[in-house]
Amino acid sequence: MTPAVDFETINDFGVVTLNRPEALNALTLDMVTGFRAKMLEWERAPAVKAVMIKGAGERAFCAGADIRFLHEKALQDAEAACAFFREEYRLNALLHHFTKPYVALIDGIVMGGGVGVSVSADFRVVGDRTLFAMPETGIGMIPDVGGGHFLPRLHDGLGLYYGLTGARAKAADCMAAGLATHYVQSAQAPALERELTNLALGSRPHAAIEALFDDFAGDPGEAHVNQIRPALKRLFDGHDAFDAFYAALQADGHDVAGDMMRILARMSPTALKLTFEQLKRGHGLDFDDVLRMEYRIVRRVIEGHDFHEGVRALIIDKDKAPRWSPTSLDGVNDADIAKYFAPLAIELELP
């Protein structure tokens, strides 16, 4: 049987290949636990001076977690379903604190958990097929895997924009937003990978990798997000409360505001307010504390209604007509949201 994630060493590099192309390289519990164990091993191995991660196939780097499996598991045993999130977040924390250069070749779909295993990379290289999104509010979930840390640190309200709307970003958008560090044409990816793993990293591995990427880097073209960036900054930046943000959006009158209203109308009202509060609180927390916060939220989300209804409507039945509960933003009050952030009987433990 072909392993779902491959590990090999090539010269100075440890190489991780997410290897479920038929499932868009979606993550499973075995994949994240195996990945974390290998990264701990490579952290201690003097012969491994850097790590690179890529996805098998041409369609996806990693489309996230196996949501259908998590939905089915949570219906049977919410605590068992949380085993995946617990191990995934422990992997996310390890990658964030990894002391050696970490390179993510992000060509293809990168969503949810795929963002989680790449966003902390020192070098995040996008290509022509890159399609980034954090689409969780559309299934009643939050943009987790550290989204509460990296999203509010994007400029001009872009983090809240991507987190609430699930908007998709191509390579140029990822560069403009600061989600990626380099763009390399997809046709150049095999040569880039070959030269990268043949690098003599020496005593300054970061500098050697940076120089190589600078040689390969190209121009991804005009970013759509920059065309609407002034409007996004006006609409999504600087709000202290969701109700104030939404009232300003309703009153704006600009075409972009109208587009945003139509998009948000499809999302779970509870997930929208949760995400706003997640990003607001996350702006003042370090990465590990964000993961602890997100674990509290997710633990409660999978016991609720909207996640399962969102998965049914978008992934299982595909009728795209989720019946959210509550059905409107007015039905979700601050006290309801605060409960998701309360301490758990069993908290997330990070080494």
C-alpha positions, 0 to 999 in steps of 0.5 A: 500500500502506498503511504499517505505521507512519504518521508525521505532524505536527499542530501541536506534535506528532509523531504515530506510528500503528502501522498493522497492525490486522489483525495487532494492530499487531505490530512488524516490522523495517521498522517499528522501523527507520523509527520510530527514524529518525523519532524521531531526526529529530523529536528535532532538529526545533525545530517538534516539541515532543512525540511521541504514539504510538497503535495503529490499530483498537480491538483493540490498541495493539501485541501485540508482535513478529511472533513467527511470523516471528522463529521461522521466520527464526531456524530459517534464520539465527539471526544474521539473526533477531537483526537485529530484536532489535538494531534493536528494542532500539536503538529502545527505548533511544532512546525511553528517552532521548528528551528531549521529552515522549513520550505513549503512548495504550495502549488495547487489547492491549499486550504484549511489544514493544508494552510496549517502545515505550510503557513509557518514555513520560512519559505512559502513558494506558490505557483501557477496552480495555487489556490488558497482559502480558509473556507470554514465559515461555509461549513459552520467551522472556524479558520483554525490551525493557527488562523487566529494568529496569522490572519489578524496579522495580515495588513489592511483587514485582509485576514478578517476578509479571508477568514469570514468570506472564505475568499480564494487567493491565487498566487499573486493574491498570496504574494500581495497579502503576505501569505507567500514569500516567493512565486515560481512558475509551475513549469520551473518547479521540478528544476527548483526542487532538484536544485534545492535538494542539491544545495550545499547548505553549509553554515548559513542554510537560510541564506543559501535557500533564499538566494536560490529562490531569488534566482527562480522567482518570477512575477505572478502578475496583478493581484485581484485583491489589490484592485479591491484592497482600499475597499477591503481596508475600509470594510474589514479593518479596525472594528472592535465588535462584529455588530459594528463591523456588520453595521458599517458593511450594511451602510457602506453602499459600495459595490464591494460591500454589496458583494461581501454582504451576499457572500456572508449571507451564505455562511453560518451566522454562529461561525461568522461571529465566532471567527470575528472573536477568534481573530480579535482575541488571537491578535494579542496571543502567541501561536501556542495560546491561539491553538489552545483557544481554537481547540476550545472553540472546535471542541464545542463546534463539533458538538453543535449543529452548524458544522454537521449541517454545513458538511451535509449541505456542501459535502454530502448532499451538495444541495448548498442549502444549509439550514443554520441554527440560529438562522440569522446573525441577530439570533447569535448573542455575545453570551452564546459566543463567549461560551465557546472560549471557556476552559475545557475539562481537558485542555489542549496540551502542547509540549 
